[in-house]
Amino acid sequence: MYIIIVFFILHWYSSIFTQSFFQHRYAAHGMFSMSPAMEKIFYVISYVTQGSSYLNPTVYGILHRLHHAHADTEGDPHSPKYAKNMVSLMWKTKNKYIDIAKGRLAFAEKYTKGLPNWPKFDKFAASWVSRILWGLGYIAVYLIFSPSAWFFLLLPIHFMMSPIHGILINWFSHKIGYRNFESEDTSTNYLPFDFLTMGEGYHNNHHTYGSRANFGGIRWHELDLTYLVIKRLNKWGLIQLKQSPVKAK
């Protein structure tokens, strides 16, 4: 039982970390820079941690920039205002993601400029062969270590880890929580201490200061766990952080 629980927790937090660190804060926003070699290393780390739900950083970057440019309007690829429920929001986001990935849509330079790009790797990482092999790997772990069939109910979360993380932010951080700043969109901070998504849940803070690497820190209890790792990597010289400080309340 403990092996399964540890495996689930490791997959949950490693996946949300790389999504927040690499696809979101690095690819979409360029909050820090890194060498071409380090970028490829984090490509591979993201693939290993996200597995069957690996997110193409280029596509993610475009999708997320669209979200910020058109938050809670019809141009927003994942606004709860234009979705009946979480499932329909996830489906709409998935379709937009696929359209971008397949090159069916054209975008202004501001949506594509500076995005990381490794087409051969992304083609392999996003292939059905890769996704199925990862899924079989998760099943194998549960077959070997699960003490009860009930634990197999966790498998769908492993299969769709990244979309589930996306729903937590794109739905709940526009539906519940508190706001430090008034804005035209409906963004909120859905948890006072974001232990679930490592700082991604401070969505109202992020929408207000879109280029700030620390999503928390506005109130004393807003600890951004991903930012703590970013600071350490910056100190070690593995990345170069760009940040405009904001005073906490």
C-alpha positions in Angstrom: 0.0 0.0 0.0 2.7 2.5 1.0 4.6 2.0 -2.3 1.4 2.8 -4.3 0.7 5.9 -2.2 4.3 7.1 -2.5 4.2 6.4 -6.3 1.0 8.4 -6.6 2.3 11.4 -4.6 5.6 11.4 -6.5 3.8 11.4 -9.8 1.4 14.1 -8.7 4.0 16.6 -7.5 6.8 15.9 -10.0 4.2 16.3 -12.8 2.8 19.6 -11.5 6.2 20.9 -10.7 7.5 20.4 -14.3 4.3 21.8 -15.7 4.6 24.9 -13.6 8.3 25.3 -13.9 9.0 24.4 -17.5 5.8 24.7 -19.6 4.3 27.6 -17.7 6.9 29.9 -16.1 9.7 29.2 -18.6 8.0 28.5 -21.9 4.9 30.6 -21.7 6.3 33.5 -19.7 10.1 33.5 -20.0 10.4 34.3 -16.3 13.9 32.9 -16.3 16.4 31.8 -19.0 18.6 28.7 -19.3 21.1 27.3 -21.7 20.1 25.3 -24.8 21.5 22.1 -23.1 19.6 22.8 -19.9 16.4 23.4 -21.8 16.7 19.9 -23.4 17.4 18.4 -20.0 14.1 19.9 -18.7 12.4 18.7 -21.8 13.3 15.2 -20.9 12.5 15.7 -17.2 9.1 17.0 -18.1 8.5 14.0 -20.3 9.5 11.5 -17.6 7.4 13.2 -14.9 4.3 13.9 -17.0 4.5 10.6 -18.9 1.3 9.7 -20.7 0.0 13.3 -20.3 3.1 15.1 -21.5 2.5 18.6 -22.6 4.3 20.1 -25.7 5.9 23.3 -24.3 5.4 25.2 -27.6 1.7 24.4 -27.7 1.3 25.0 -24.0 3.0 28.4 -24.4 0.7 29.5 -27.2 -2.4 28.2 -25.3 -1.5 30.0 -22.1 -0.6 33.3 -23.8 -4.0 33.2 -25.4 -5.5 32.7 -22.0 -3.8 35.8 -20.6 -4.5 37.9 -23.6 -8.2 37.0 -23.7 -9.0 36.0 -20.1 -12.7 35.2 -19.6 -13.7 36.3 -23.0 -14.7 34.2 -26.0 -11.1 34.2 -27.1 -10.0 32.5 -23.9 -9.2 28.8 -24.7 -10.3 27.6 -21.2 -12.6 30.1 -19.4 -15.3 28.6 -17.1 -17.6 31.4 -18.3 -17.9 29.6 -21.6 -18.1 26.0 -20.4 -21.1 24.2 -18.8 -18.9 22.1 -16.5 -15.4 20.9 -15.9 -15.7 18.1 -18.4 -16.7 20.4 -21.2 -14.0 22.8 -20.3 -11.4 20.0 -20.4 -12.8 18.9 -23.8 -12.7 22.4 -25.3 -9.1 22.9 -24.1 -8.1 19.5 -25.5 -9.5 20.4 -28.9 -7.7 23.8 -29.0 -4.5 22.1 -27.9 -4.7 19.6 -30.8 -5.5 22.3 -33.3 -2.4 24.2 -32.3 -0.3 21.1 -32.2 -1.4 20.1 -35.7 -0.7 23.6 -37.1 -4.3 24.3 -38.0 -4.3 27.8 -36.6 -2.1 30.8 -37.3 -1.0 33.2 -34.5 0.6 36.6 -34.3 4.3 36.7 -33.3 3.6 37.7 -29.7 2.0 34.3 -29.1 4.9 32.3 -30.6 8.0 34.4 -30.0 10.8 32.8 -27.8 9.0 29.5 -27.2 11.2 26.4 -26.8 11.0 24.1 -29.8 12.2 20.5 -30.2 9.9 19.1 -32.9 11.5 15.6 -33.1 11.4 15.0 -29.4 7.8 16.4 -29.1 6.7 14.2 -31.9 7.9 11.1 -30.1 6.8 12.3 -26.6 3.3 13.1 -27.8 2.9 9.9 -29.9 0.2 7.3 -29.0 3.0 4.7 -28.7 4.7 6.7 -26.0 1.4 7.4 -24.2 0.3 3.8 -24.3 3.7 2.6 -23.0 3.5 5.0 -20.1 0.0 3.8 -19.3 1.1 0.2 -19.4 3.9 1.1 -17.0 1.5 2.7 -14.5 -0.7 -0.4 -14.7 2.3 -2.7 -14.1 3.3 -0.8 -10.9 -0.3 -1.2 -9.6 -0.4 -4.9 -10.6 2.9 -5.5 -8.7 2.4 -3.4 -5.6 -1.3 -2.7 -5.1 -2.7 -4.5 -2.0 -6.3 -4.1 -3.2 -8.3 -3.6 -6.4 -9.6 -0.3 -5.0 -6.3 1.3 -5.6 -6.8 0.8 -9.3 -9.3 3.7 -9.2 -6.3 6.0 -9.0 -5.0 4.9 -12.5 -7.2 7.3 -14.5 -5.5 10.2 -12.6 -2.1 8.9 -13.6 -3.3 8.6 -17.2 -4.6 12.2 -17.3 -2.4 13.9 -14.7 -1.7 17.1 -16.6 -5.3 17.8 -17.8 -6.4 17.2 -14.2 -3.9 19.7 -12.9 -5.2 22.1 -15.6 -8.8 21.7 -14.4 -7.8 22.5 -10.8 -6.4 25.8 -12.0 -8.6 26.8 -15.0 -11.9 25.9 -13.2 -11.5 26.4 -9.5 -9.1 29.4 -9.7 -11.9 31.2 -11.6 -14.7 29.9 -9.4 -13.8 29.8 -5.7 -11.2 31.4 -3.4 -10.2 34.9 -2.6 -8.8 37.9 -4.5 -5.9 40.1 -3.6 -6.4 42.3 -6.6 -9.4 43.5 -8.5 -9.2 42.7 -12.2 -11.5 42.4 -15.3 -11.2 38.6 -15.3 -12.5 36.2 -12.6 -9.1 34.9 -11.4 -8.9 33.9 -7.7 -6.4 32.3 -5.3 -8.3 29.1 -4.6 -6.2 28.0 -1.5 -4.6 30.2 1.2 -1.7 27.7 1.2 -1.5 26.0 -2.2 -0.2 22.5 -1.2 -2.0 20.9 -4.2 -0.4 22.6 -7.2 2.8 24.1 -5.8 1.8 27.8 -6.2 -0.2 27.6 -9.5 -3.4 28.1 -7.4 -2.4 31.8 -6.7 -4.0 32.6 -10.0 -5.3 36.1 -9.1 -1.7 37.1 -8.1 -0.4 35.6 -11.3 -2.9 37.4 -13.5 -2.1 40.7 -11.8 1.7 40.3 -12.1 2.0 38.1 -15.1 5.8 38.3 -15.4 6.6 37.7 -11.7 8.2 34.3 -11.0 6.8 34.2 -7.4 3.1 33.5 -7.6 2.7 33.8 -3.8 4.2 36.2 -1.3 1.5 38.8 -1.5 0.1 37.6 1.9 2.1 36.0 4.6 0.6 32.5 4.1 1.0 32.4 0.3 4.0 30.1 -0.1 4.9 29.3 -3.7 6.7 25.9 -3.5 7.7 26.0 -7.2 9.3 29.4 -6.7 11.5 28.0 -3.8 12.9 25.5 -6.3 13.4 28.2 -8.9 15.4 30.3 -6.4 17.6 27.3 -5.6 18.3 26.5 -9.3 19.0 30.2 -9.9 21.5 30.2 -7.0 23.2 27.2 -8.4 23.5 28.9 -11.8 21.4 26.4 -13.7 18.9 29.1 -14.6 19.0 32.9 -14.7 16.0 34.4 -12.9 14.3 37.6 -14.1 12.0 39.2 -11.5 10.4 42.4 -10.5 9.8 42.4 -6.7 6.4 43.0 -5.3 5.9 43.8 -1.6 3.9 41.4 0.5 0.8 42.6 2.4 
